[in-house]
């Protein structure tokens, strides 16, 4: 469970983390995420940081993902460690500068998180190979929870210095179409639309 007060603090912390990573107003932040708590935290955090959110289908193939990352000019990608292999396959061909990795179990109660990790370890033999030592050593790849720091489990209000709020006519989201008749195309949503 995450209360609205906690969610607000996590969103603010994520916005601050993006600013520390060099994200500026108008930069594109792709969310390659399913329905997990990291999605709303990253979505609203990116908007608060002045970035444009680019939601991406988490089951895209590497060529589909490459197209969208290049077309949108994405600088930062937020994804799950279990989805990282597809991004790793195309990252060098895209403008992506920073990657933020979360885990499915990051917001599970501790006993469920442990059971999930044991199951994932058994199933990892069948997943695409990723050199996790290289990932951990890469200074452009960050852990989602590490960026949020001590906000996990905190209660109460926190105060942050964030960029000025967006104007109603500022671009907020590049939502890509399904691409059923060709490659996916970015549809623009302004803050006023949202």
Residue frames as qw, qx, qy, qz and C-alpha x, y, z in Angstrom:
[[0.000, 0.887, 0.461, 0.000, 0.00, 0.00, 0.00],
 [0.366, 0.062, 0.008, 0.929, 1.10, 3.52, -0.82],
 [0.030, 0.760, 0.495, -0.420, -0.90, 6.41, 0.56],
 [0.392, 0.844, 0.226, 0.288, -1.47, 9.52, -1.53],
 [0.265, -0.932, 0.239, 0.058, 0.89, 11.44, 0.77],
 [0.671, -0.361, 0.555, 0.333, 3.59, 8.80, 0.24],
 [0.649, 0.496, 0.467, 0.338, 2.92, 8.76, -3.51],
 [0.156, 0.980, 0.041, 0.114, 3.32, 12.53, -3.66],
 [0.425, -0.778, 0.428, 0.177, 6.67, 12.29, -1.84],
 [0.725, -0.037, 0.597, 0.341, 7.84, 9.50, -4.17],
 [0.506, 0.752, 0.337, 0.253, 6.79, 11.53, -7.23],
 [0.049, -0.987, 0.155, -0.013, 8.68, 14.58, -5.93],
 [0.587, -0.552, 0.538, 0.248, 11.75, 12.49, -5.17],
 [0.715, 0.271, 0.542, 0.347, 11.66, 10.96, -8.65],
 [0.322, 0.920, 0.146, 0.169, 11.34, 14.44, -10.20],
 [0.290, -0.885, 0.352, 0.096, 14.36, 15.57, -8.17],
 [0.724, -0.218, 0.584, 0.295, 16.30, 12.47, -9.28],
 [0.629, 0.597, 0.396, 0.302, 15.58, 13.25, -12.93],
 [0.083, 0.989, -0.080, 0.090, 16.76, 16.84, -12.46],
 [0.517, -0.677, 0.494, 0.174, 19.97, 15.52, -10.81],
 [0.735, 0.087, 0.586, 0.328, 20.47, 13.24, -13.85],
 [0.178, -0.254, 0.379, 0.872, 20.36, 16.32, -16.09],
 [0.163, 0.566, 0.762, 0.268, 16.78, 16.11, -17.35],
 [0.001, 0.206, 0.039, -0.978, 15.57, 19.52, -18.53],
 [0.509, 0.485, 0.358, -0.614, 12.18, 20.86, -19.57],
 [0.652, 0.566, -0.219, -0.455, 11.07, 19.13, -22.77],
 [0.058, 0.410, -0.906, -0.086, 13.44, 16.15, -22.51],
 [0.802, -0.040, -0.373, -0.464, 11.79, 12.83, -23.31],
 [0.276, -0.328, 0.838, -0.338, 11.50, 10.15, -20.62],
 [0.641, 0.018, -0.627, -0.442, 10.24, 6.76, -21.84],
 [0.574, -0.270, 0.611, -0.474, 8.35, 4.45, -19.51],
 [0.581, 0.174, -0.749, -0.267, 8.82, 0.86, -20.64],
 [0.153, -0.122, 0.791, -0.579, 6.70, -0.45, -17.79],
 [0.325, -0.411, -0.805, -0.277, 3.65, -2.62, -17.18],
 [0.458, -0.714, -0.163, -0.503, 1.11, -1.81, -14.46],
 [0.691, -0.207, -0.468, 0.511, 3.49, -1.51, -11.50],
 [0.296, -0.861, -0.262, 0.321, 3.87, 1.23, -8.85],
 [0.454, -0.305, 0.271, 0.792, 6.91, 2.60, -10.68],
 [0.251, 0.497, 0.579, 0.595, 4.65, 3.68, -13.55],
 [0.130, -0.910, -0.345, -0.188, 2.61, 6.38, -11.75],
 [0.534, -0.700, 0.046, 0.471, 5.64, 7.47, -9.73],
 [0.477, -0.113, 0.441, 0.752, 7.74, 7.91, -12.89],
 [0.189, 0.648, 0.576, 0.461, 4.86, 9.34, -14.95],
 [0.202, -0.943, -0.251, -0.079, 4.01, 12.15, -12.54],
 [0.591, -0.598, 0.154, 0.519, 7.64, 12.61, -11.49],
 [0.488, 0.147, 0.459, 0.727, 8.72, 13.18, -15.10],
 [0.051, 0.795, 0.439, 0.416, 5.90, 15.69, -15.59],
 [0.422, -0.884, -0.115, 0.167, 6.91, 17.53, -12.40],
 [0.598, -0.386, 0.303, 0.634, 10.51, 17.64, -13.65],
 [0.270, 0.712, -0.152, -0.631, 9.30, 19.31, -16.86],
 [0.168, -0.216, 0.867, 0.415, 9.96, 16.27, -19.04],
 [0.687, 0.184, -0.264, -0.652, 7.72, 14.80, -21.73],
 [0.614, -0.156, 0.750, -0.190, 6.51, 11.28, -20.89],
 [0.525, 0.340, -0.614, -0.481, 6.72, 8.65, -23.63],
 [0.752, -0.143, 0.559, -0.319, 4.73, 5.59, -22.50],
 [0.366, 0.440, -0.749, -0.335, 5.98, 2.51, -24.32],
 [0.930, -0.082, -0.164, -0.317, 4.53, -0.96, -24.67],
 [0.446, -0.630, 0.633, -0.069, 6.61, -3.17, -22.35],
 [0.799, 0.034, 0.594, 0.089, 6.32, -6.14, -24.72],
 [0.489, 0.814, -0.209, -0.235, 7.69, -4.31, -27.77],
 [0.920, 0.128, 0.080, 0.362, 10.31, -6.19, -29.73],
 [0.506, -0.437, 0.128, 0.732, 13.76, -4.58, -29.97],
 [0.263, 0.257, 0.461, 0.808, 13.07, -3.10, -33.46],
 [0.188, -0.782, -0.502, -0.319, 9.74, -1.60, -32.29],
 [0.519, -0.748, -0.182, 0.371, 11.40, -0.18, -29.17],
 [0.499, -0.157, 0.253, 0.814, 14.33, 1.23, -31.19],
 [0.128, 0.545, 0.500, 0.661, 11.92, 3.02, -33.56],
 [0.319, -0.855, -0.382, -0.146, 10.01, 4.68, -30.75],
 [0.591, -0.614, -0.046, 0.521, 13.09, 5.71, -28.75],
 [0.419, 0.002, 0.344, 0.840, 14.70, 7.28, -31.84],
 [0.021, 0.624, 0.542, 0.562, 11.50, 8.87, -33.14],
 [0.392, -0.862, -0.316, -0.053, 10.70, 10.50, -29.77],
 [0.313, 0.672, -0.362, 0.565, 14.33, 11.47, -29.04],
 [0.772, -0.606, -0.163, -0.099, 14.24, 9.74, -25.65],
 [0.186, 0.704, -0.547, 0.414, 17.09, 10.62, -23.26],
 [0.250, -0.291, 0.790, -0.479, 16.00, 8.57, -20.22],
 [0.658, -0.119, -0.633, -0.391, 14.29, 5.17, -20.07],
 [0.450, -0.304, 0.634, -0.550, 12.55, 3.79, -16.99],
 [0.756, 0.089, -0.550, -0.343, 12.01, 0.03, -17.19],
 [0.844, -0.431, 0.253, -0.194, 12.07, -3.16, -15.17],
 [0.248, -0.564, 0.768, 0.173, 15.14, -5.34, -14.85],
 [0.625, 0.151, 0.766, 0.010, 13.18, -8.25, -16.38],
 [0.568, 0.765, 0.300, -0.040, 12.55, -6.13, -19.52],
 [0.189, -0.827, 0.324, 0.418, 16.06, -4.71, -19.81],
 [0.610, -0.075, 0.665, 0.425, 17.35, -7.22, -22.39],
 [0.457, 0.698, 0.491, 0.251, 15.27, -5.65, -25.20],
 [0.012, -0.996, 0.041, 0.079, 16.52, -2.17, -24.33],
 [0.520, -0.589, 0.503, 0.359, 20.12, -3.39, -24.04],
 [0.673, 0.246, 0.600, 0.356, 19.86, -4.85, -27.55],
 [0.370, 0.731, 0.372, 0.436, 19.13, -1.44, -29.11],
 [0.330, -0.863, -0.159, 0.348, 20.37, 1.20, -26.66],
 [0.483, -0.353, 0.337, 0.727, 23.58, 1.97, -28.55],
 [0.241, 0.340, 0.613, 0.671, 21.52, 2.87, -31.65],
 [0.166, -0.827, -0.503, -0.188, 19.30, 5.34, -29.78],
 [0.116, 0.681, -0.200, 0.695, 19.75, 8.73, -28.08],
 [0.745, -0.617, -0.230, -0.106, 19.17, 7.14, -24.64],
 [0.230, 0.663, -0.496, 0.512, 21.68, 8.53, -22.12],
 [0.229, -0.295, 0.721, -0.583, 20.34, 7.21, -18.80],
 [0.609, -0.201, -0.705, -0.304, 18.45, 4.07, -17.78],
 [0.380, -0.340, 0.541, -0.669, 16.50, 3.59, -14.56],
 [0.508, -0.023, -0.844, -0.173, 15.77, -0.02, -13.58],
 [0.587, -0.327, 0.365, -0.645, 13.05, -1.08, -11.20],
 [0.108, 0.072, -0.992, 0.003, 12.03, -4.52, -10.07],
 [0.520, -0.391, -0.573, -0.498, 8.60, -6.12, -10.00],
 [0.652, -0.433, -0.585, 0.212, 9.12, -7.07, -6.35],
 [0.256, 0.283, -0.262, 0.886, 10.27, -3.59, -5.24],
 [0.385, -0.295, 0.135, -0.864, 6.85, -2.83, -3.77],
 [0.742, -0.235, -0.601, -0.179, 5.90, -6.32, -2.59],
 [0.663, -0.680, 0.228, -0.216, 5.75, -7.11, 1.13],
 [0.078, -0.675, 0.733, 0.035, 9.12, -8.63, 2.12],
 [0.610, -0.078, 0.785, -0.078, 7.93, -12.27, 2.25],
 [0.722, 0.602, 0.321, -0.111, 6.34, -12.02, -1.22],
 [0.274, 0.875, -0.377, -0.129, 9.40, -10.23, -2.58],
 [0.315, -0.498, 0.807, 0.042, 11.65, -13.04, -1.41],
 [0.690, 0.221, 0.685, -0.077, 9.39, -15.73, -2.92],
 [0.583, 0.793, 0.078, -0.161, 9.22, -13.80, -6.20],
 [0.090, 0.814, -0.560, -0.124, 13.02, -13.44, -6.40],
 [0.506, -0.241, 0.828, 0.019, 13.51, -17.17, -5.79],
 [0.698, 0.491, 0.513, -0.092, 11.04, -17.96, -8.57],
 [0.413, 0.885, -0.150, -0.155, 12.71, -15.46, -10.92],
 [0.204, -0.654, 0.715, 0.137, 16.13, -16.97, -10.23],
 [0.625, 0.058, 0.778, 0.026, 14.80, -20.38, -11.31],
 [0.601, 0.686, 0.408, -0.045, 13.21, -18.97, -14.45],
 [0.031, 0.877, -0.278, -0.390, 16.15, -16.73, -15.43],
 [0.509, -0.213, 0.744, 0.377, 17.79, -19.63, -17.24],
 [0.453, 0.507, 0.692, 0.242, 15.20, -19.18, -20.00],
 [0.123, 0.945, 0.164, -0.256, 15.50, -15.41, -20.36],
 [0.590, 0.725, -0.117, 0.337, 17.76, -13.44, -22.69],
 [0.745, -0.234, -0.222, 0.583, 21.27, -13.12, -21.31],
 [0.013, 0.943, -0.046, 0.330, 22.25, -9.83, -19.73],
 [0.623, 0.141, -0.461, 0.616, 25.67, -9.23, -18.18],
 [0.413, -0.846, -0.315, -0.122, 24.42, -7.91, -14.82],
 [0.641, -0.434, -0.037, 0.632, 27.96, -7.19, -13.59],
 [0.321, 0.204, 0.304, 0.874, 28.40, -4.80, -16.49],
 [0.207, -0.735, -0.458, -0.455, 24.98, -3.28, -15.79],
 [0.576, -0.745, -0.254, 0.222, 25.87, -2.66, -12.12],
 [0.578, -0.300, 0.119, 0.749, 29.19, -1.08, -13.16],
 [0.257, 0.502, 0.429, 0.705, 27.61, 1.23, -15.76],
 [0.127, -0.280, -0.374, 0.875, 27.30, 4.76, -14.31],
 [0.304, -0.005, -0.292, -0.907, 24.41, 5.54, -16.69],
 [0.585, -0.305, -0.689, -0.299, 22.20, 2.79, -15.26],
 [0.170, -0.312, 0.510, -0.784, 20.47, 3.49, -11.95],
 [0.193, -0.330, -0.917, 0.116, 18.22, 1.52, -9.60],
 [0.251, -0.645, -0.406, -0.596, 14.77, 3.08, -9.21],
 [0.639, -0.693, -0.330, 0.045, 14.64, 2.64, -5.45],
 [0.630, -0.206, -0.096, 0.743, 18.18, 4.01, -5.01],
 [0.146, 0.385, 0.216, 0.885, 17.18, 7.22, -6.79],
 [0.441, -0.689, -0.348, -0.457, 14.20, 7.63, -4.47],
 [0.193, 0.393, -0.612, 0.659, 16.34, 7.07, -1.40],
 [0.038, -0.077, -0.802, 0.591, 14.77, 7.25, 2.01],
 [0.475, -0.043, -0.086, -0.875, 11.28, 8.12, 0.77],
 [0.624, -0.124, -0.733, -0.239, 10.25, 4.45, 0.95],
 [0.542, -0.389, -0.695, 0.270, 8.31, 3.86, 4.10],
 [0.142, -0.019, -0.272, 0.951, 8.34, 7.53, 5.12],
 [0.062, -0.736, -0.673, -0.026, 5.23, 9.20, 6.37],
 [0.167, -0.773, -0.179, 0.586, 4.38, 12.90, 6.35],
 [0.464, 0.879, 0.104, 0.012, 5.20, 15.76, 4.02],
 [0.648, -0.236, 0.225, 0.688, 8.51, 16.60, 2.40],
 [0.231, 0.908, 0.040, -0.347, 9.45, 19.86, 0.69],
 [0.711, 0.063, 0.436, 0.548, 11.33, 19.88, -2.63],
 [0.107, 0.679, -0.196, -0.700, 12.66, 22.55, -4.95],
 [0.611, 0.317, 0.684, 0.241, 11.24, 21.53, -8.30],
 [0.190, 0.107, 0.417, 0.883, 11.19, 23.30, -11.68],
 [0.359, 0.192, 0.132, -0.904, 8.40, 25.79, -12.34],
 [0.592, 0.320, 0.705, -0.223, 5.10, 24.06, -13.16],
 [0.287, 0.158, 0.692, 0.643, 4.36, 23.45, -16.82],
 [0.330, 0.243, -0.021, -0.912, 2.07, 25.77, -18.75],
 [0.719, 0.289, 0.489, -0.400, -1.24, 24.36, -20.05],
 [0.726, 0.646, -0.101, -0.212, 0.04, 24.38, -23.65],
 [0.085, -0.625, 0.773, 0.067, 3.35, 22.62, -22.85],
 [0.735, 0.163, -0.614, -0.238, 3.78, 19.13, -24.30],
 [0.619, -0.474, 0.489, -0.391, 3.18, 16.50, -21.59],
 [0.719, -0.071, 0.691, -0.013, 2.96, 13.10, -23.31],
 [0.396, 0.414, -0.626, -0.529, 3.92, 11.55, -26.61],
 [0.712, 0.024, 0.633, -0.305, 1.48, 8.64, -26.77],
 [0.070, 0.311, -0.782, -0.535, 2.33, 6.29, -29.61],
 [0.775, 0.152, -0.103, -0.605, -0.38, 4.72, -31.74],
 [0.880, -0.127, 0.444, -0.108, -0.73, 0.96, -32.06],
 [0.011, -0.562, 0.693, 0.451, 1.09, 0.87, -35.39],
 [0.700, 0.197, 0.672, -0.139, -1.38, -1.61, -36.89],
 [0.673, 0.706, 0.219, 0.006, -1.11, -0.11, -40.40],
 [0.531, 0.675, -0.263, 0.440, 2.57, 0.82, -40.23],
 [0.476, 0.049, -0.545, 0.688, 5.06, 2.01, -37.64],
 [0.293, -0.738, -0.538, 0.284, 3.69, 3.60, -34.48],
 [0.225, 0.571, 0.081, 0.786, 3.36, 7.40, -34.57],
 [0.265, -0.235, -0.554, 0.753, 3.51, 9.80, -31.63],
 [0.157, -0.760, -0.468, -0.422, 0.27, 11.59, -30.75],
 [0.226, 0.250, -0.385, 0.859, 0.85, 14.70, -28.66],
 [0.422, -0.726, -0.542, -0.038, -0.99, 15.44, -25.43],
 [0.111, 0.594, -0.227, 0.764, -0.62, 18.81, -23.77],
 [0.104, -0.059, -0.734, 0.669, -0.84, 19.41, -20.04],
 [0.467, 0.072, 0.083, -0.877, -4.24, 20.98, -20.77],
 [0.684, 0.045, -0.592, -0.424, -5.39, 17.66, -22.33],
 [0.502, -0.043, -0.813, 0.291, -4.36, 15.69, -19.29]]
